[in-house]
Amino acid sequence: MHNRLLLLLVMILFKNCYSQPVHTSAMFRGDAAHDSYVATTDQLIYDTKAWQYDAGSPVRSTPLLNNGIVYFGNAGGTFFAIYKKSGQLKWKYTTGKAIHSSAACQDGRIFFSDNGQTIYCLKESNGQLLWKTKMGEKQAYPWRYDYFYSSPVLYEGKVFIGGDDGYFYSLDQQSGKIVWKFKCKGIIRSTGAIYRNSVVFGDTEASLYSVDLKTGKERWQFKIVGDSMNNDNYGYDRRAITSSAVVVGNKIIVGARDGYLYCINGEQIWQLNYVITWVISTAAVKDSLVVTGTSDGRYVNAVNIETGKETWRFRTPSAVWSSPLIVNDKVYAGTFDGHLFCVDLKTGKRLSEFKTNGKILSSPVWSDGLLYVGSDDGHLYALTGHEDKRQYKEGFTKYVFYENGINAYFKNNSDLVIKNYLRMYGYKLIGSDSLAFYMSKEPANSSVFVFASCYFPASVTGNGKSSILRKFLDDGGKIIMAGINPIVYQFDESMKTPVGFRFNAADTLLGLDYGKGDTRSFMGDLPCFPTTAGKQLGLPDSWTTSLFINEKNVDVVLGKNENGDVSAFVKKYNNGGQFVQLWMDADRPDRLDAIIKAAEWQL
């Protein structure tokens, strides 16, 4: 009897022990070194939405992942705990002030600060307030134009964080009591990094400090080039260090608003001149490569950590303030126009992208098969990954067809948006005067034509199945339609406007049977939704159109209407040829990354 009771007691203790959450530490950029490199067992590209959570206002803080939960704050002053696999709310806590500081956690406690100069400690399991500590009054900083706040770093039972009052703080994790505070010349946006028993951080007055962890005494101070600059002479800030230092061995990497990236160890090892453009991003480092982003320069680049020489540069449509993340050999970086780009770490070439509807100032984070990032559109996104599906990786030709004044689908010249987007990624512009030449000239099995304008010149459609267009498809070429298939229309060539229907031409030329050419084909504007294949391409969550086809006429369904009729699809031809029908918004084309994926992936 005694032995059975003892065994039962051991089993209860074992169960209680292993049912408790595992208390691990996590913080901005992963740890106190901030190098932000993740190694996984796969080589996936993360660009497909798994779920999104509506936070109600811009999400500029970087998500924190711990014990299966995503933690982040929003501009409305609410701090969220979300189940990372489902995107469902676990709990939330409201401070009433914008939370652009990224959280940290240790031993069941969550730490963050808000725009009210308050540092919070919450219970990780339920969001209960354990303590809060008020920093000093905000210090004047007329050159602000900044969106981030210093984030907490946890080390040896302390919380290290900078404030708007010009002080850098060390607090006790258990009580929130101030252990020491260090006065700087400017305010502090930089997040501290731990380096040789000191914490390293920058201020807005051109200084990078090393402060002793235990005493709060200055060890050294490094002056950047911006120390010799007067902001009044430029009309904008050229002194602040708002990015966070990254520690790699004995090296410290940090960028600044003076337009330089620095590598130091208390003394300068090298500096790279970015020619005025701010270096706001906190760098990511893998092996010999340092990757960061620029503001007005509008690019992400990789720099050799030993020499400071640029290895590659990837141009972006807008500023990069979000800090890049390296996952295996891929770089993820967000931009002001809402793109999250995936770039090859070795070459700097674009692999893919995901588009949100607002600025991305939050930095991406990877955990357990999902990549997370916030957006100014008020959502936190979780992205799933897939194998590299590019059909053409090297040695292919890509064209975008654009003809001014086409009135078949896009309105107010909105097809210009598509043309300009594709031109930015190396698509050669052609029009009616050259389409037949290039479609006949190029090897079809390594060529793709995207029709930004919904118009087929007679020069490529004449002779039906013997036409240049059909021969191109049967020889293995690929055609992408951004809007309605123009073969269904009769055009007034002088006005480039549809004046009638010719549905039989679609069947004859493309093998697409749309039906009778009346309201049995044009069924009215119906909502459409992407299939799994359509979601992987990045098609919108929904769109409306009026032209549909029976599923038996196509090979891959990308989207259907509410009645099951197909709107977006892939039709296959001889030798691997493909005709891909997409539907970009006629007024404001968006999610244009879907066009490139459709053009360059094997569908």
Number of C-alpha atoms within 10 A of each C-alpha: 6 7 8 9 10 10 12 12 12 12 12 10 12 11 11 10 11 9 9 8 14 12 14 12 18 19 25 29 28 18 17 22 20 24 25 23 21 16 12 12 7 12 15 18 23 27 26 24 19 18 17 18 16 13 21 14 18 26 30 31 29 30 30 26 27 23 14 14 22 21 26 30 34 28 22 19 19 20 24 21 25 21 17 22 15 13 19 14 14 16 16 16 16 15 17 14 18 23 28 28 29 29 27 28 26 18 15 16 22 27 25 28 30 25 20 18 19 16 23 20 24 19 16 23 15 12 19 15 14 14 16 17 16 13 21 14 12 14 13 12 11 8 15 12 9 10 14 24 26 28 30 29 29 27 18 9 13 22 24 26 28 31 27 22 18 24 22 28 20 28 20 16 22 14 13 19 15 16 15 17 19 15 15 19 12 23 27 26 27 29 32 32 26 24 23 13 11 21 27 27 29 33 27 26 20 26 23 25 21 25 23 18 21 14 13 19 15 15 13 14 17 17 17 25 18 22 15 12 15 13 14 10 9 9 9 14 21 27 27 29 30 30 29 31 31 30 24 17 10 11 20 22 25 28 31 32 27 26 23 21 23 22 26 16 15 18 13 14 16 15 19 16 12 17 10 15 19 30 27 29 26 30 30 23 25 19 9 11 21 22 28 28 32 29 22 14 19 21 19 28 19 26 20 16 21 13 13 19 14 15 15 16 17 17 18 23 14 19 25 30 30 32 30 31 28 26 24 17 16 24 27 27 30 34 30 21 18 21 25 27 25 25 22 18 22 13 14 19 16 17 19 22 24 21 25 22 15 19 27 30 29 30 28 26 27 24 15 10 15 19 23 26 28 33 31 23 18 23 23 27 22 26 19 18 18 13 10 15 15 16 15 17 11 8 8 15 17 22 23 24 22 23 22 11 15 21 17 20 24 23 14 13 18 17 29 17 15 25 22 15 18 22 15 13 13 12 20 15 19 18 16 16 10 12 23 19 14 14 21 14 10 16 16 24 19 17 23 29 25 26 26 25 29 22 26 19 18 14 16 21 19 14 14 17 17 13 16 21 24 23 21 27 24 20 18 20 26 27 23 22 24 26 24 24 21 20 21 20 21 16 23 11 12 6 11 17 17 18 12 12 16 15 20 18 20 19 18 14 19 20 17 19 20 21 17 13 16 11 11 12 17 16 13 13 12 17 15 24 22 23 18 14 15 23 19 20 25 23 27 20 12 12 19 17 21 16 21 22 20 16 15 11 16 19 14 19 22 23 28 25 21 11 9 14 18 24 28 28 23 20 20 21 21 13 13 16 23 25 22 25 23 23 22 27 21 20 13 14 17 17 18 22 20 24 27 18 20 27 25 21 15 13 19
